[in-house]
């Protein structure tokens, strides 16, 4: 019984809105790839649809229903991040398949910023660390994103210590590496 009382469920939402300051091949397309930790050293990857250089707006969102122990949820809210990669694709190959993509820029946004906001959501422009050096006066690419957390969230202590002694054989089920999310994704666009 105690095991079920220690578990909690919450929802999170990611939005990919639009990009700016991006220079790329006009015949190509842009997309955003997102990475989130799923516990046990697993990563969940989501990808937006491709957009053209003339319309760098996605206006897409994804909703995730997550369950975890209260302790792992607290760890995620304090130490977890979402990685956003802005990528370009040169076009479609001669066989109708999409070509390989190229990293334009990358950024990480901590869930802590969402948890500490008054409304448990943020919407902001994330400046990407560009893959290539920029010329003087050229602004780095940026993607406007949104992140939201909902549901009964646990109280997060001011200072918590992550269990750093966990290894590949860890069975504690409560540290950040062991049970962060059990994702039941309700995918809207990825």
Secondary structure, 3 states (H helix, E strand, C coil): CHHHHHEEEEEEEEEEEEEECCCCCCCCEEEEEEEEECCCCCEEEEECCCEECCCCEEEEEEEEEEEEEHHHHHHHHHHCEEEEEEEEECCECCCCCECCEEEEEEEEEEHHHHHCCCCCEEEEEEECEECCCCCCCCCCCEEEEEEEEECCCCCCCCCCCCCCCCCCCCCCCCCCCCCCCEEEEECCCC
